[in-house]
Amino acid sequence: METLIVHPENKEQLAAIKAFMKALKISFEKKSEESPYNPEFVQKILAGRDDIKNGKGVKINPEDLWK
């Protein structure tokens, strides 16, 4: 069969979709939108991006990598 991915816009739509699926005896899985990444790791990456935007950090010429 096919897999459908549904994106309800609010809790009412989500409840209606679940009720519809249960009424028709269609199996479904609940999958949350939580990030699989460690929040501390994400903060470090975001802080690094901010540093680069603010001119902090070291800029390396790619041509010099193999010298």
A tleap script that builds the chain and sets N, CA, C and O, in Angstrom:
source leaprc.protein.ff14SB
mol = sequence {
  NMET GLU THR LEU ILE VAL HIE PRO GLU ASN
  LYS GLU GLN LEU ALA ALA ILE LYS ALA PHE
  MET LYS ALA LEU LYS ILE SER PHE GLU LYS
  LYS SER GLU GLU SER PRO TYR ASN PRO GLU
  PHE VAL GLN LYS ILE LEU ALA GLY ARG ASP
  ASP ILE LYS ASN GLY LYS GLY VAL LYS ILE
  ASN PRO GLU ASP LEU TRP CLYS
}
set mol.1.N position { 0.825 -1.188 0.000 }
set mol.1.CA position { 0.000 0.000 0.000 }
set mol.1.C position { 0.869 1.250 0.000 }
set mol.1.O position { 2.091 1.170 -0.116 }
set mol.2.N position { 0.239 2.379 0.129 }
set mol.2.CA position { 0.924 3.663 0.126 }
set mol.2.C position { 0.995 4.242 1.535 }
set mol.2.O position { 0.229 3.862 2.421 }
set mol.3.N position { 1.919 5.155 1.719 }
set mol.3.CA position { 2.042 5.883 2.976 }
set mol.3.C position { 1.668 7.332 2.717 }
set mol.3.O position { 2.155 7.953 1.772 }
set mol.4.N position { 0.809 7.858 3.558 }
set mol.4.CA position { 0.393 9.252 3.443 }
set mol.4.C position { 0.961 10.029 4.621 }
set mol.4.O position { 0.936 9.554 5.756 }
set mol.5.N position { 1.465 11.208 4.352 }
set mol.5.CA position { 1.938 12.091 5.419 }
set mol.5.C position { 0.983 13.271 5.461 }
set mol.5.O position { 0.799 13.967 4.462 }
set mol.6.N position { 0.378 13.490 6.614 }
set mol.6.CA position { -0.640 14.519 6.784 }
set mol.6.C position { -0.085 15.621 7.680 }
set mol.6.O position { 0.600 15.344 8.664 }
set mol.7.N position { -0.383 16.867 7.333 }
set mol.7.CA position { 0.103 18.009 8.104 }
set mol.7.C position { -1.076 18.845 8.591 }
set mol.7.O position { -1.404 19.858 7.974 }
set mol.8.N position { -1.721 18.440 9.690 }
set mol.8.CA position { -2.822 19.248 10.209 }
set mol.8.C position { -2.298 20.595 10.713 }
set mol.8.O position { -1.184 20.688 11.229 }
set mol.9.N position { -3.113 21.623 10.557 }
set mol.9.CA position { -2.695 22.970 10.923 }
set mol.9.C position { -3.035 23.340 12.367 }
set mol.9.O position { -2.516 24.321 12.898 }
set mol.10.N position { -3.908 22.551 13.001 }
set mol.10.CA position { -4.263 22.849 14.388 }
set mol.10.C position { -4.745 21.568 15.073 }
set mol.10.O position { -4.843 20.514 14.445 }
set mol.11.N position { -5.044 21.678 16.370 }
set mol.11.CA position { -5.447 20.507 17.159 }
set mol.11.C position { -6.794 19.951 16.713 }
set mol.11.O position { -7.017 18.742 16.770 }
set mol.12.N position { -7.690 20.827 16.270 }
set mol.12.CA position { -9.012 20.363 15.819 }
set mol.12.C position { -8.880 19.483 14.577 }
set mol.12.O position { -9.532 18.444 14.472 }
set mol.13.N position { -8.036 19.906 13.643 }
set mol.13.CA position { -7.827 19.098 12.438 }
set mol.13.C position { -7.185 17.758 12.793 }
set mol.13.O position { -7.557 16.720 12.246 }
set mol.14.N position { -6.227 17.787 13.705 }
set mol.14.CA position { -5.569 16.556 14.129 }
set mol.14.C position { -6.573 15.589 14.750 }
set mol.14.O position { -6.565 14.397 14.443 }
set mol.15.N position { -7.433 16.103 15.618 }
set mol.15.CA position { -8.447 15.257 16.267 }
set mol.15.C position { -9.411 14.678 15.238 }
set mol.15.O position { -9.792 13.512 15.334 }
set mol.16.N position { -9.809 15.482 14.255 }
set mol.16.CA position { -10.737 15.012 13.217 }
set mol.16.C position { -10.094 13.921 12.374 }
set mol.16.O position { -10.740 12.926 12.042 }
set mol.17.N position { -8.835 14.103 12.029 }
set mol.17.CA position { -8.136 13.095 11.219 }
set mol.17.C position { -8.003 11.792 11.993 }
set mol.17.O position { -8.222 10.715 11.438 }
set mol.18.N position { -7.647 11.882 13.273 }
set mol.18.CA position { -7.528 10.675 14.087 }
set mol.18.C position { -8.865 9.957 14.195 }
set mol.18.O position { -8.918 8.732 14.079 }
set mol.19.N position { -9.947 10.702 14.418 }
set mol.19.CA position { -11.281 10.099 14.534 }
set mol.19.C position { -11.669 9.415 13.226 }
set mol.19.O position { -12.212 8.310 13.239 }
set mol.20.N position { -11.396 10.061 12.110 }
set mol.20.CA position { -11.706 9.504 10.797 }
set mol.20.C position { -10.951 8.198 10.578 }
set mol.20.O position { -11.527 7.209 10.124 }
set mol.21.N position { -9.667 8.199 10.900 }
set mol.21.CA position { -8.842 7.008 10.710 }
set mol.21.C position { -9.320 5.861 11.604 }
set mol.21.O position { -9.383 4.712 11.166 }
set mol.22.N position { -9.656 6.177 12.855 }
set mol.22.CA position { -10.159 5.145 13.764 }
set mol.22.C position { -11.490 4.598 13.283 }
set mol.22.O position { -11.725 3.392 13.355 }
set mol.23.N position { -12.377 5.481 12.786 }
set mol.23.CA position { -13.695 5.044 12.310 }
set mol.23.C position { -13.570 4.074 11.132 }
set mol.23.O position { -14.354 3.134 11.007 }
set mol.24.N position { -12.583 4.310 10.278 }
set mol.24.CA position { -12.386 3.418 9.125 }
set mol.24.C position { -11.422 2.271 9.422 }
set mol.24.O position { -11.079 1.492 8.533 }
set mol.25.N position { -10.988 2.176 10.681 }
set mol.25.CA position { -10.067 1.126 11.129 }
set mol.25.C position { -8.772 1.125 10.301 }
set mol.25.O position { -8.275 0.077 9.887 }
set mol.26.N position { -8.248 2.331 10.077 }
set mol.26.CA position { -6.974 2.504 9.377 }
set mol.26.C position { -5.891 2.670 10.434 }
set mol.26.O position { -5.992 3.531 11.308 }
set mol.27.N position { -4.866 1.848 10.347 }
set mol.27.CA position { -3.790 1.959 11.339 }
set mol.27.C position { -2.935 3.191 11.032 }
set mol.27.O position { -2.730 3.553 9.874 }
set mol.28.N position { -2.447 3.819 12.094 }
set mol.28.CA position { -1.587 4.987 11.925 }
set mol.28.C position { -0.614 5.069 13.088 }
set mol.28.O position { -0.833 4.482 14.148 }
set mol.29.N position { 0.464 5.807 12.868 }
set mol.29.CA position { 1.492 5.995 13.886 }
set mol.29.C position { 1.524 7.459 14.281 }
set mol.29.O position { 1.296 8.347 13.460 }
set mol.30.N position { 1.807 7.690 15.541 }
set mol.30.CA position { 1.988 9.046 16.026 }
set mol.30.C position { 3.485 9.319 16.022 }
set mol.30.O position { 4.263 8.566 16.606 }
set mol.31.N position { 3.881 10.397 15.361 }
set mol.31.CA position { 5.283 10.757 15.311 }
set mol.31.C position { 5.394 12.228 15.678 }
set mol.31.O position { 4.807 13.086 15.019 }
set mol.32.N position { 6.143 12.513 16.724 }
set mol.32.CA position { 6.275 13.896 17.167 }
set mol.32.C position { 7.324 14.608 16.323 }
set mol.32.O position { 8.115 13.974 15.624 }
set mol.33.N position { 7.317 15.932 16.399 }
set mol.33.CA position { 8.253 16.738 15.627 }
set mol.33.C position { 9.470 17.149 16.443 }
set mol.33.O position { 10.121 18.147 16.131 }
set mol.34.N position { 9.777 16.392 17.479 }
set mol.34.CA position { 10.937 16.706 18.299 }
set mol.34.C position { 12.208 16.462 17.507 }
set mol.34.O position { 12.284 15.546 16.688 }
set mol.35.N position { 13.191 17.285 17.761 }
set mol.35.CA position { 14.463 17.164 17.077 }
set mol.35.C position { 15.224 15.942 17.594 }
set mol.35.O position { 15.236 15.694 18.800 }
set mol.36.N position { 15.852 15.185 16.712 }
set mol.36.CA position { 16.638 14.039 17.163 }
set mol.36.C position { 17.998 14.450 17.727 }
set mol.36.O position { 18.746 13.607 18.220 }
set mol.37.N position { 18.317 15.738 17.657 }
set mol.37.CA position { 19.616 16.219 18.088 }
set mol.37.C position { 19.604 16.665 19.539 }
set mol.37.O position { 18.589 17.135 20.054 }
set mol.38.N position { 20.739 16.513 20.183 }
set mol.38.CA position { 20.926 16.957 21.553 }
set mol.38.C position { 20.813 18.483 21.572 }
set mol.38.O position { 21.495 19.149 20.793 }
set mol.39.N position { 19.967 19.060 22.447 }
set mol.39.CA position { 19.788 20.517 22.478 }
set mol.39.C position { 21.083 21.289 22.742 }
set mol.39.O position { 21.256 22.391 22.222 }
set mol.40.N position { 21.994 20.729 23.539 }
set mol.40.CA position { 23.270 21.399 23.790 }
set mol.40.C position { 24.098 21.485 22.511 }
set mol.40.O position { 24.742 22.500 22.248 }
set mol.41.N position { 24.076 20.425 21.727 }
set mol.41.CA position { 24.796 20.399 20.452 }
set mol.41.C position { 24.230 21.451 19.502 }
set mol.41.O position { 24.983 22.170 18.846 }
set mol.42.N position { 22.909 21.539 19.430 }
set mol.42.CA position { 22.261 22.518 18.558 }
set mol.42.C position { 22.653 23.929 18.976 }
set mol.42.O position { 22.926 24.769 18.118 }
set mol.43.N position { 22.686 24.208 20.278 }
set mol.43.CA position { 23.066 25.533 20.765 }
set mol.43.C position { 24.496 25.877 20.364 }
set mol.43.O position { 24.774 27.019 19.999 }
set mol.44.N position { 25.404 24.909 20.426 }
set mol.44.CA position { 26.794 25.152 20.039 }
set mol.44.C position { 26.891 25.495 18.551 }
set mol.44.O position { 27.634 26.399 18.167 }
set mol.45.N position { 26.153 24.783 17.731 }
set mol.45.CA position { 26.166 25.039 16.286 }
set mol.45.C position { 25.610 26.433 16.006 }
set mol.45.O position { 26.192 27.187 15.226 }
set mol.46.N position { 24.496 26.777 16.633 }
set mol.46.CA position { 23.892 28.098 16.419 }
set mol.46.C position { 24.806 29.215 16.915 }
set mol.46.O position { 24.905 30.262 16.277 }
set mol.47.N position { 25.472 29.001 18.042 }
set mol.47.CA position { 26.408 29.996 18.557 }
set mol.47.C position { 27.576 30.173 17.595 }
set mol.47.O position { 28.034 31.295 17.380 }
set mol.48.N position { 28.057 29.093 17.019 }
set mol.48.CA position { 29.145 29.164 16.039 }
set mol.48.C position { 28.730 29.938 14.799 }
set mol.48.O position { 29.518 30.717 14.263 }
set mol.49.N position { 27.520 29.737 14.345 }
set mol.49.CA position { 27.017 30.478 13.186 }
set mol.49.C position { 26.923 31.969 13.496 }
set mol.49.O position { 27.260 32.813 12.665 }
set mol.50.N position { 26.462 32.276 14.700 }
set mol.50.CA position { 26.384 33.683 15.105 }
set mol.50.C position { 27.780 34.307 15.157 }
set mol.50.O position { 27.968 35.448 14.734 }
set mol.51.N position { 28.755 33.563 15.674 }
set mol.51.CA position { 30.128 34.064 15.735 }
set mol.51.C position { 30.648 34.390 14.338 }
set mol.51.O position { 31.275 35.429 14.131 }
set mol.52.N position { 30.390 33.515 13.393 }
set mol.52.CA position { 30.855 33.738 12.022 }
set mol.52.C position { 30.182 34.973 11.425 }
set mol.52.O position { 30.835 35.774 10.756 }
set mol.53.N position { 28.884 35.129 11.664 }
set mol.53.CA position { 28.174 36.310 11.163 }
set mol.53.C position { 28.737 37.597 11.759 }
set mol.53.O position { 28.743 38.638 11.101 }
set mol.54.N position { 29.208 37.527 13.001 }
set mol.54.CA position { 29.744 38.703 13.693 }
set mol.54.C position { 31.236 38.911 13.438 }
set mol.54.O position { 31.853 39.781 14.053 }
set mol.55.N position { 31.816 38.122 12.540 }
set mol.55.CA position { 33.221 38.311 12.188 }
set mol.55.C position { 34.205 37.598 13.085 }
set mol.55.O position { 35.411 37.790 12.934 }
set mol.56.N position { 33.744 36.791 14.004 }
set mol.56.CA position { 34.641 36.037 14.882 }
set mol.56.C position { 35.010 34.725 14.190 }
set mol.56.O position { 34.263 34.230 13.345 }
set mol.57.N position { 36.133 34.183 14.542 }
set mol.57.CA position { 36.544 32.904 13.985 }
set mol.57.C position { 37.742 33.055 13.072 }
set mol.57.O position { 38.267 34.154 12.894 }
set mol.58.N position { 38.170 31.943 12.494 }
set mol.58.CA position { 39.337 31.911 11.628 }
set mol.58.C position { 38.884 31.576 10.219 }
set mol.58.O position { 38.122 30.633 10.005 }
set mol.59.N position { 39.361 32.359 9.260 }
set mol.59.CA position { 39.019 32.112 7.865 }
set mol.59.C position { 40.214 31.438 7.203 }
set mol.59.O position { 41.329 31.957 7.259 }
set mol.60.N position { 39.991 30.297 6.583 }
set mol.60.CA position { 41.065 29.538 5.945 }
set mol.60.C position { 40.792 29.483 4.452 }
set mol.60.O position { 39.684 29.155 4.027 }
set mol.61.N position { 41.793 29.800 3.669 }
set mol.61.CA position { 41.682 29.721 2.217 }
set mol.61.C position { 41.718 28.246 1.819 }
set mol.61.O position { 42.662 27.551 2.195 }
set mol.62.N position { 40.742 27.744 1.083 }
set mol.62.CA position { 40.725 26.333 0.696 }
set mol.62.C position { 41.950 25.915 -0.108 }
set mol.62.O position { 42.335 24.745 -0.083 }
set mol.63.N position { 42.567 26.854 -0.821 }
set mol.63.CA position { 43.757 26.525 -1.598 }
set mol.63.C position { 44.932 26.180 -0.684 }
set mol.63.O position { 45.846 25.466 -1.096 }
set mol.64.N position { 44.917 26.677 0.543 }
set mol.64.CA position { 46.015 26.451 1.468 }
set mol.64.C position { 45.859 25.177 2.306 }
set mol.64.O position { 46.746 24.850 3.094 }
set mol.65.N position { 44.767 24.471 2.150 }
set mol.65.CA position { 44.533 23.284 2.976 }
set mol.65.C position { 45.561 22.168 2.721 }
set mol.65.O position { 45.931 21.455 3.654 }
set mol.66.N position { 46.009 22.011 1.515 }
set mol.66.CA position { 46.872 20.885 1.182 }
set mol.66.C position { 48.341 21.285 1.065 }
set mol.66.O position { 49.143 20.510 0.545 }
set mol.67.N position { 48.708 22.464 1.531 }
set mol.67.CA position { 50.104 22.896 1.457 }
set mol.67.C position { 50.839 22.542 2.724 }
set mol.67.O position { 52.030 22.828 2.847 }
savepdb mol mol.pdb
quit
